[in-house]
Amino acid sequence: MGESSSPISVILVSSGSRGNKLLFRFPFQRGPESPAAQTGKPRSRYAVNSIGDIVEDQDGDSREPRPLPDEQVVSGFSDVILATILATKSEMCGKKFELKIDNVRFVGHPTLLQHASGQVGRESPTREPIPGWGWRGMEASQWCSETISKTDPSPKREMPTMILFNVVFALRATADPSVISCLHNLSRRIAIVLQHEERRCQYLTREAKLILAIQDEVSAMSETTDGPQSPFLHILPKCKLARDLKEAYDSLCTTGVVRLHINRWLEVSFCLPHKIHNVASRFIPPEAIERSLKAIRPYHSLLLLRDEKSLLSELPLDCSPALVRVIRTTSAVKNLQQLAQDADLALLQVFQLAAHLVYWGKAIIIYPLCENNVYMLSPNASVCLYSPLADDFSCQFPGHDLPSILSKFSLPVSLAEFKNPLAPPVQETPLIQMVVWMLQHRLLIQLHTYACLMVPPKEEDVRPKAEEVPFTARLGGRSLSTPNALSFGSPTSSDDLTLTSPSMENSSAELLPGGDSPVNKRMTENMLTSLSEHEREAILSVSAAHNPEDLRMFARLLHYFRGRHHLEEIMYNENMRRSHLLMLFDKFRSVLVVTNHEDPVISVFQSLQK
C-alpha cells in the first residue's frame, strides 16, 4: 500500500483574466525532456531501450511496455495541458474534483476567490519590491508610469485578476478510494487556508505574480542558453507557497503526517492513516479504525506509544489544555473513566481526545493492565534474534533479552503466573514495564473470555441429513442459542452502547426480597421466554438451576451469552466480580461454551505493526 497511497505529484493551477496558468508542480524534470530532444537523432537498433519504451524483438513482435516510474507518469502531460484540464469552470468550484486519464487520477478541490467587497480576485493597487526580482511582474519604470497615470482623468485600465485556483494531487488510477478521499480532504484544507489568506492580505495573488515573473524570466533565459530549463527549480528557493506544497508532497510520501504554516500564519495539519496504521505491510482502512474508535468503552485504557516528554514537545503551541492533561495523567493501569476523574474532564471529552491520539498514531486502546489479563505472542511479531527491536529492548531493560521474554508468551498466559507471592511488590514493576513496552511495539495481543449458549440436541430426535439443515438449526434452532464467537464485528445492540453500569432493566430483580418469592419466579420465567422449549428444559435440568439465585443470575445475563461480550464487559455493565462470573460459568458449563480470543474493538490496534 506504500506506493498506491503516496501521491505522484502535487500541482497548483489558477484561472483568471489572463487565462489558465500552471503555477507550480512537483516533482518536475530538471532538464530538457529526453524524448523531445532525441526525436531527430537516429537510433541504433542495438541501443538499450529506456524505461517505458516498447521492446521489439527481431521477429517484429511487440512486448508489453515496462511500467513508468512515478516521476514520468505525470511528466507526459505538459504544463499547458495540465493547466487546461485542471483549471475548472466556476460552477465546479467548492466541490470535489476527480479526473482519471489513462493510469493517472487527479484529485483536488477548486476554489473561488471571492473578496468581502464582492469583487472576485481584485488585486491591490499597491506594489512591493522583491529582492533580486525588481517590482512584482513589472519594471520600476512601468510602475512609476502607472502611478502617475492615477492622476490622469482618463479611465484606468483594469488590473489582471485571479478567479479561481486548484491544488491537485496526482495518484495512480488504482489508488484505494479511501486514499482518494483523504487527499481530497487535504486539498480542501489547503484551499480554505489559501482563500482566507487571499481575503486577508492577497497572499495567493502575490505568490502567483512572483511565480509568473520567474517563469517569464526563465523563458527569456532559455532562449539564450543551449536548452530549456525548468522554471520550478528557480521558483522553489524564492516562493514560500511552492516550498509548502513540496513539503506536503514529501511528508505524504514518507511519514503521512503533514504540518504546514501557510504564509507563516495559519497551520494546516493532516494525517494520512494509510501511512501510520498498517499491519504486516498491509494498510488498515480508515473505516475500520473509525468503527473501533466508536466502540470504545469506559473500561478501556489509553496506552501512549511514546514517552510523555517527546509527545508533549510535538504538540502545537495553541493545542487544547485538556489534551495536555490527558497525556500527563494517562496510565496503562487506568481505564478511561478513572482517567476522566483524575484529569477533571468529562468522559465524552476524554473519549474524543483518546480517539484523536489514536487516529494520529500517538496511542492505542488496550484493556487496563491487571494480573488476570491473558496475553500471547502476536502473529505479526518479529522474533529475530538480532532485530532492531531486540537491541532496543536490551538497552531499555538491561539484563533481559527480548527472545527469552517473548518465549514465555508462546502460549496464552496470565500475568498472575509471573507473580511471586513471596516477592515484594517492587519486583513487579519491571514486569509491568516490559509488558507495556511489548504492547507499545505490538508484540503481544490480549485474549478475552467469551461465553456462548449451546444446548445439546435431543437424543430421541430424528435429525435430517446435516447438509440439508442450516447451521443455526443444527446448533439449537434459535439465533440466541447459536454461538457467535466467530462474529468479530463491533457490537451494535442497545445493550452494548451503554457507557455506564449497570443499566439493564432486569438488574433490579436481585433487590426483591425473598429469593424464592413468586414475583422472582415469574420474572425468571419471563426472562427465559425468548428461548425455545428445548433450551429451557436443558437449562432447567442443570443442577445449579435448582438454586433460585443462580438461575435468576443466569437468566439476567442470558443476553450476554452470544459470543459478543467478553468477561470484562459483563463485569463492568453488571457491576460483578470476576470470581462470581467464573463460578456461574462453571455451574452452567453443560450449556455454555467458553472461548478465548481477541476483543474486536482493540484487536485493530494490538495487531498494528510499522
N, C-alpha and C positions, 0 to 999 in steps of 0.2 A: 504493500500500500504506500511505500515511501515515494515512488515515482509518480503514481497516479494522484496522490494527494498534494504534490508540490506543483505550483504554477509553472508554466513555461515562460511567461513573460508578463510584465506589467506595462500598460500603455495609458498615456494621458492624451486625450484629443479634445478639441474645442471647436465650436462653430459660432460664427459671428458675421459681421458685415463684410469681412474680408474672405469669407468662405470657410471651409473646413481645414483645420490645421492639426497635424500631429506634433504635439509639443515635446513629448518625451516617450521613450521606450527603453526598456531594459530587460534582458541583455541586448546588446547591439553589436554589429560587426565593426571591428576596429579598423579594418582595411577595406579595400575595394572588393566587391564580390567576385569570386574566382570564376563562376560560370560566365558572367558577362565579359570579363576581361579575357577569357580564353576562347570566345566564340570564333574569332577569326584565325586562331592558330591551328595548324594541322596537328592531329593527334595520332600517335603511333598505336598500332593495334596491339603492341606488346606492353603498353603503358599500364600501370596499376590504376584500376578504377577507383574513383573517390567514393566516399560514403554516399549512398543514395543513388548511385548510377546503376543502371540495369546491366547486369553481366550477361554478355552474349558468348556462346561457345562457337567453335568453328563450324558447326553444322547449321548455325543460324537460329537455334532455339534460344529463346529468352528465358532467363531465370527470374525469380521473384526479386524485386529490389530490396535492398537492405533497409532496415528502419533508420530514420533520420534521428540524430540526437536532438535534444530539446532546443538548443540554440538555433538549429537550422530549420526547425519545423515552422516557426513564425517568420524567419528571415526571408522566406519565399514571398511574403507579402511586402510590397513596397510601402513607403510612408504615405504616398498619395492614396493607395488603395485602402490602407487601414483607416486613414482619416475619413474616407468617403463612407465606408461601411460601418464605422463605429460612432460617428457623429450623427446621431439620430435626429428625427424631427422633434419639434417642441411638444407634439401630442404624446410622445412616448416618454417624456421626462417624468421623474418621480415613480417609475415602475421598474421592475426587474427586466434587464436587457440580457438576452441569451441568444447567441448566434453560433451555429455549427457549420463549418466549411471543411469538408474532407475530414481529416483527422484532428482538427483543432476546434475547440469550443471557446467562445468569447463570452465572458460574464461581466456585467457592470451594472451601474445604476445612474443613468443620465439625469442631470440635474439642471434646472433653470437658474439663472442668476437674476433674481428679482429684488430690487432695492426697496427700501421702505418708502421712497418717494413715488414708487410706482413705475420708475423707469427701469428698463431691462439693460443691465450691463453698462450703464452710463459711466464713463471714465471721469476721473477728477481732472480739472484743468491744471493742477499743479504738476510740476516735474521735479524729479530728484536725480542728482547725478549718480552714476555708477562708477566705482573705481575701476579704471582701466578700460571703460567702455563708453565714456562720454555720457551724454544725456540718453535716457531710455528711448531707443528706437529712432533717434533723430540727432542731427548735428546741432551744436550750440547756436550756430547762426540761424538755423531754421527755427529753433525755439525762441530766439530773440525776435525774429521777424513775426512769429505768431503772437508773441506778447505785445508787440507794437500794434499788430492788427486788431487787438481787442478794443482800442480806442476808435478804430475806424467805424463809421456808422453803417458800413456795408454789412450784409448778412454774414454771420460767421459760418465756417464750414463745419459740418457735423463730424465729431470725432469717431474713430472706429470703436465698435462695441463688441463685446463677447456675449452671446445669447445663452449658450449652454456649454457644459463640459461633461466629460465622461471618463471615469477611472475604470479601466477594463483590465481584467486578469484573463490571460490565455491559458487554457487547460487542454490536456489530452481529451479527445472526444469520448474516450471510455471511462472518464472520471466518474466516481460514485456520485449519485445525486445529493448525498449529504455534504460532500466536499463542495459541490457547486453552490449549494445553499449557504454554506459558511463563508465562502469567498464573496458571494453577493452581499452578505451582511457586512463584511469588511469594506467593500466598495461603497456601500451606503453610508457607513460611518465616516469614511474619509470625505465623501461628498458633502455630508451635513456640516462637517467642520470647515471645509473649504468655502461652502456657501456662507457660513456665519462670518468667517474672516473677510470674505469679499464684501459683505454688507458693512462690516465694521471699519475696515481700512483699505479695501480694494487690494487685498493681498494677492489674489489669484490674477488679477489684471496686471499688476506689477511684475509678477513672476512670468506671466505669459509674454509680456513685452520684452523682458530680458531674454527669454529663450528665443523668441523670434529674431531679436537683434543678433544674437550669437549665431543663429542659423544663417542669417544673411551674410555675416562676415566670413563664416567658414565657407560658404558657397563662393564668395568672391576670392578667397584664398585658394580654393581648389582649382580655379581657372588658371592660376599662375604656377601651380605645382604639377607634379607628374600625374597624380590621380586624385579622385575624390576622397575626402576624409569624412569621418563620422562626426557630425556636429555634437552628438550627445557626449562624446568624450570631452569636449570643451565645456559643455553645459554642467556636468556634474560638479566640478570644483567651485562654480560660481552661483549655482542655483540651489537654494535650500529645499525647495519643493522636490526637485529631482533627487536630491540625496535622501529625502524622506521616503520617496517611492522605492528607491533602490534598497534602502534599509528594510522596508516592509517585505520586499521580494526575498531578500536574503534570510530574513527571520522565518518566513513561511517555508523556505526550503530546508532550514536547519532545525530550529527548536520548535517552531509552530507558535511562538509567543511574540506578538508584535506590540511594541511600545513606541509610539511616535509623539512628538511635540510639534504640531503644525504651527508654523510661524513663531516658534519658541513660546507658545502661549497656551494652546488647547491640546490636551492629551487624548490620544486615540489608543485604547487598549483592546487587544483582540487575542483570542486563544483558538487555535485550530486543534480540536480534540483528537483528530486522527494522528497527529504527531506526538501527542502526550500519552494518550491511552491506547496501548496495544498489548496483545497477549500472543506470545510465540510468533512474533513478526507479523501478526495479523491484527488489523485495527478493530477496535470495538466501536460499533455505530453510536453516534451521539444519542439516538433514540433509546438504546439500551441503558445508557448512563442516566438519562433523564428519568426513565421508568424506575430505576433503582433509587435515584435520589428522592422521587416522590414517595417511595415506600419506606423511607427512614422512620424509625420509631424512637420514642424517648429512651428505651433501654439500650439503644446502640451507643457506641462511643466513637470519638473522633481521634484518629491517630495521625499526627503530623509526620510527614516524610522527611523533613529537615529539622535541624535544631532551631530553637526559638530565636536565637540571636540573628542567624542568617536570614530567616524568614521575615523578621521584622525589618531588616535592612532593605529588603526588596519592595516593601510597601511604599506607595507614593506618599508625599507629604500631606496631602489632603484626604487620606484614607479615613474610613469610619473609626472612631474611637472604640466602638463596640467590637470591631474586628480585632483590634489590638488586645482588648480584654479577653476575647475568646482564645487567642493564640497564647496568651500568658497564663491562662487558667486551665487550659485543657490538659488532660492526662489520660493515659491508656487504661487506668483503673476507674475512671469516672464515666458514667453514662451521660447522655445529653441533658437529662433532667437535672442531675446534680451539677453539671456544668452551667446550666442556666441559673441555678440558685447561687453558685459561687461567683459567677460573673455579674449577678444582679441584672439579668436580662430576661425578656420574655422568651418562652420556649419556642414560639414560632420564629422569632428573630434568630435564635441560635440555630434552628433548622436551616434558615436561609443562608446564614454565614457559613455553616458547615457545608452546604451544597456548593456555595461559591468556592471554597477552598478545594473541594474535591474536583470540581469541574476544571479548575486551573492546574490540577495535578500537584497540589501542595499537601494534600491529606487524603486519607482513605477512611472508610467506615468499617469498624470492627465491632465485636462484642467485647465489653469490658473484661479485662484480664482477671481471672479468679482461678482457684485451684481445681475447680470442676471442669474447666474448659478442656476440650479434647482437640488436639492438633495432630496433623500428619504432614509428611513431605508433599510439597506441591508438585504436580506432574510437569510443570514448566521450570522447575528449579534447576539451576546449574550445579552439578555435583562434581565438577572437575577439581582435581587436587590442587592445581596451580592457577586457578581462575583469579581474576582481579578481586572478586568478592571474598575469596579466601584470604587474600593479603589484607584487605580492609578489615576483615573480622579479627585477624591476628593482631593488627595494630590497635583495634578498639578494645579487645579483651585479651591481654597478654596471658600466656599460659594455656590458652584454649585454641583449638583448630576447628575450622568450620566443618570439614567432612565428618569428624567424630561426633560433633553435636547433631548434625543432620541425620546420622545413622540411628540416633535414638528415636527419631520420628519416622522411621521407615514404616512402622505400623501405627495406627491410631493410639495415642497415649495421652492421658490427662496430666496436667501439671502437678496434681497431688502425688503422683508416683515418683516425682523427683524430690519431694519434700522429705526431709529427715526430721522425724518428731523430736529427736534429741538435740538437734542443732538449733542455735539461736536464730531469731528472725533476721539478723543482719546478713546471714549467709544466703538468704533467699533473694536478696536484691540483685546480685549478678545474674541469676537465672531469669528474673523478670526482664532485666535489661537485654539479655541475649534473645529472649523471645520477642521483645519489642523490635530489636534490630532485624531479626529474621522476618517479622511481619512487614516491616518497612520495605524490605527488599523482595517481598512476595515469594519467600522461600517456604512458607508454611500456609496451610489452609486449616480452617476450623470446621469441625464436624458437629452437627446438632442432632438431637434425638427427636424423631417424629413417630407418632402413633397412628396406625390405620386400623379401622374396624373391619375385620374379616371373619365372617361367620362361616364355619364349616358346613358343607351341604348335608342334606339328609341322606342317610344310608339307604332308606327304603325307596327313595325317589328313583324313578326310571328316567335316566337322563338321556336325551338325544345325542347324536354324534357331536363331537366337540367342534368340528368345523362348521356345523350348521347353527351353532349357538353363539350369540355375541359374547365378547369377552366379559362385559359387565354382568351379563346374566349368569355366566358360569361362576362369578365370584360372589354372588349374593342376591342379585335381582334388582337392587336399587342403587342409584348413584351415590347415596350417602354411605353405603357399606362398601363401596368399591375403593380399594386402596389407591390413593392418588399420590404416592410418593415420587412417581416419575414426572409429575407436573411441576416444572421448575419455573412457571410463570409467577409473577408477583401477585399477591393476594388481592382480590377485588371485592370480596364480600363486605358488607357493612360492619361486621364484627371486626374485620382486620383493620379498618380505618380508624378504630378507636385509639386515641392518643393518651387517654387517662385510664387508670384502673381503679376498681373494677366497674364495668358499666353494663353488665349483662342483666337482662330482665329477670332471669331465674336465679340470680345470685342471692335474692332475699329469702330463698327457701330455707337457708340454713338458720335464719333468725327466728323462724316459727317455733314456738315451744312444743315440746313433746316430739321426739324423733320418730315415733311410730303413730302419730296422730292421723286421723282420716284426711285432714287437709293436706298433709305432706304426701300421703299415699296418692291422692288424686293428682297432685302436682307432678309427682314422679311418673305416673301413668300418662299424663298429658305430654310430658317431655319425650316419652317413648313412642308416642303415636305416629311419629314420622317414619318409624321402622316398619318393616314387613312383619307378618305374624311369625314367620320362621326366625327372624332375627331377634324378636322379643323373647321367644321361647329359649333361644340359645343363650341370651344374656341372663335371663332369669334362672336358667339351670346352673349357672356358676355358683359355687358355694358362697362366694363373697356377696352375692346378690341377696342372701337371706339377712344380711345386716342392712337395715334401712338407711343408715348414714352412708355406707359405701355405695349402695345403689343410687341414692339421691345425688351423691357426688359424681358418680359415673354418668348419670343422666344429664346433669348440668353441664358436664364437659363433653357431651356427645358431639357437638358441632365442631370441636377441635380435632376429632379423630378422623381426619380426612387426608392426612399426609401433607397438609399445607401449613400447619402451625407447629413450630418446634417447642421444645420443653420450656425454654426461657421465655418465650412469648406467652405461653399459658400461665407461667408463674407471675408475669407482670400483670396481665389482664385480670387474673383472678385473685391476685394477692395471696399466693400459696407458696409453701416451702417446697424445695426440690425433693426432699425426703418423702413428703406426703404424696407427691405425684408419682414418684418411682414406686412407692408402696401400692398405689392404686393400679399402676400398670402391671405390677406383679400379681395382684389379686385377680385381675381380669385378663391374664395372659392367654387364656384359651380362646378369646375372641378378639384380641388385639395383636397386631404385628408391629413390632418396634424396629425402626430402621434408623440409620445414621448417615447423613450426607450434609452437604454444604447448605447454608442459608442462601436462597436465590437472590436475596436483596444485596448481600455483601459479597457474594461469590464473584461478581464482576470486578470488584476492587481487589480481592485477595489474589486473583489469578493474573493480575496485571504484571507485565514484565517489560522493562525498557530494553 
